[in-house]
Amino acid sequence: MLNILIQLLNDNHLYLNKELRRIPDSSCSNVTIEVLDFDLIKDTFYRNLGLPENVKFKSADALKIIPAQNKIIFIEMKKFDKSLGLKIDEFIKERIECFQNKIIDSVLILLGICGLYKINNDFYKYFYNTSELTIKSVFLSNISSKDYVTANIASLPSYKISITKRIDENISFFTCETFQSAIRNNTI
């Protein structure tokens, strides 16, 4: 069923894919996984609607559609800069809190695209069936694996999206390398 979504995006010049490292302001300079530039998709969609800049929703940076796993992944990326004085756990906590609303807005944008371009109605039955389609949200950063372990990230509070049961409620954190490995190994 996700192939119908991919076809819809292709047919309407919204399948704007590139390597994750090529997404503007990517924090993952070595990740070659193909994703969709969701910010660019959003901008193109809004331009097609004729909406002004000041009414734009926030959105995830990228989108990964995995038809074989019936999975959609919204991806947010931020570079960690030690010189700013934040500890790693503070940085992740702050960025994930900002990401929560972007996830909801991103789902609304995606559904808006589906509605405007008249996706097959069967897609909606699939989309809303949580046993058929998984929607995940992932936060990525350039934090090294060593820093990740020493920061004791596992002790951070769990971040959940409680506004809807449609989206997997846990926001996952990955280093760039662990994300690429999880995608390649189908373990995400």
C-alpha positions in Angstrom: 0.0 0.0 0.0 2.9 2.4 0.6 3.8 2.0 -3.0 0.5 3.9 -3.8 1.9 6.8 -1.6 5.2 6.7 -3.4 3.5 6.7 -6.8 1.3 9.7 -5.7 4.4 11.6 -4.6 6.2 10.7 -7.9 3.2 11.7 -10.1 3.0 15.1 -8.4 6.7 15.9 -8.4 6.9 15.5 -4.6 9.1 12.4 -4.5 12.2 14.5 -3.6 14.7 11.9 -2.5 18.3 12.2 -1.7 20.9 10.7 0.6 20.4 11.7 4.2 23.8 13.4 4.3 22.6 15.7 1.4 19.5 17.0 3.3 20.2 20.7 4.1 21.8 21.1 7.6 22.1 17.3 8.0 23.9 16.3 11.1 24.8 12.9 9.4 27.5 13.7 6.9 28.4 10.1 6.2 24.9 8.5 6.0 24.1 7.4 2.5 20.6 6.0 3.1 18.0 7.4 0.6 15.3 9.5 2.3 12.7 12.1 1.2 13.5 15.7 1.9 10.3 16.4 3.8 11.0 20.1 4.3 11.3 20.5 0.6 8.2 18.4 0.0 6.3 20.6 2.5 7.6 23.8 0.8 6.5 22.5 -2.7 3.1 21.4 -1.4 2.5 24.8 0.2 3.6 26.6 -3.0 1.2 24.4 -5.0 -1.6 25.4 -2.6 -0.6 29.1 -2.9 -0.2 29.5 0.8 2.0 32.2 2.2 5.2 31.4 4.2 3.7 32.6 7.5 1.1 29.8 7.7 3.5 26.9 7.2 3.4 24.1 9.7 6.7 22.9 11.2 7.9 19.6 9.8 10.4 16.8 10.2 13.5 17.1 8.1 13.2 13.9 6.3 10.9 11.0 5.6 11.7 7.3 5.1 9.1 5.1 3.5 9.7 1.4 3.8 7.0 -0.5 1.9 8.4 -3.9 2.7 8.0 -3.3 6.4 4.8 -1.2 6.2 6.6 1.6 7.9 6.9 5.4 7.6 9.6 7.1 9.6 9.7 10.9 10.3 13.3 12.0 10.9 14.6 15.1 12.7 18.3 15.9 12.7 20.3 18.3 14.8 24.1 18.8 15.0 25.6 18.6 18.5 28.1 21.3 19.1 30.1 21.0 22.3 31.2 24.6 22.2 27.6 25.7 23.0 28.0 24.4 26.5 25.1 22.0 26.6 25.7 18.5 27.9 24.6 15.7 25.5 21.6 14.7 27.6 20.4 18.3 27.9 20.8 18.7 24.1 18.8 15.6 23.3 16.1 16.4 25.8 15.7 20.0 24.4 15.7 18.9 20.8 13.3 16.0 21.3 10.8 18.3 23.1 10.8 20.6 20.1 10.4 17.6 17.7 7.1 16.5 19.2 4.9 19.1 17.5 6.8 18.7 14.2 5.7 15.1 14.1 2.0 15.9 14.4 2.4 18.6 11.8 4.2 16.3 9.5 1.4 13.7 9.6 -1.1 16.5 8.8 1.0 17.6 5.9 1.3 14.1 4.6 -2.5 13.6 4.8 -3.0 16.9 3.2 -0.9 15.8 0.2 -2.9 12.5 0.0 -6.2 14.4 0.0 -5.2 17.2 -2.4 -3.9 14.7 -5.0 -6.7 12.2 -4.4 -5.0 9.1 -3.2 -6.9 5.9 -3.5 -9.5 5.7 -0.7 -8.2 2.3 0.3 -5.0 4.0 1.4 -6.8 5.7 4.3 -8.1 2.4 5.6 -4.5 1.2 5.6 -3.1 4.4 7.0 -5.4 4.4 10.1 -5.0 0.7 10.8 -2.3 0.5 13.4 -1.9 -3.2 12.9 -1.0 -2.7 9.2 1.1 0.5 9.2 3.7 1.7 11.7 4.5 5.4 11.9 7.7 6.1 13.8 9.6 9.2 14.7 13.4 9.3 15.0 15.8 11.9 16.2 19.3 11.8 14.8 22.5 13.5 15.8 26.2 13.5 15.1 27.0 12.4 18.6 29.7 9.8 18.6 29.0 6.3 19.9 31.6 6.9 22.7 29.9 10.2 23.8 26.5 8.5 23.5 27.6 5.8 26.0 29.3 8.2 28.4 26.3 10.5 28.5 24.2 7.7 29.9 21.4 8.6 27.4 19.5 5.5 28.5 18.8 7.3 31.8 16.9 10.1 30.1 13.1 10.2 30.6 11.1 8.4 27.9 9.6 10.8 25.3 6.2 10.0 24.2 3.7 11.6 21.9 0.4 11.4 23.7 -1.8 13.3 21.4 -2.6 10.4 19.2 -2.4 6.6 19.2 -1.7 6.6 15.5 2.0 7.4 15.8 4.3 5.1 17.7 4.4 7.0 20.9 8.1 6.6 21.5 10.6 9.0 19.9 13.7 7.0 19.2 17.2 8.6 19.4 20.0 7.3 17.1 23.5 8.3 16.4 23.9 8.7 12.6 25.8 5.4 12.4 23.4 3.4 14.4 20.5 4.7 12.3 22.2 3.7 9.1 22.9 0.3 10.5 19.3 -0.2 11.7 17.9 0.7 8.3 20.2 -1.6 6.5 19.5 -4.4 8.9 15.8 -3.8 9.0 15.8 -3.5 12.8 14.3 0.0 13.2 
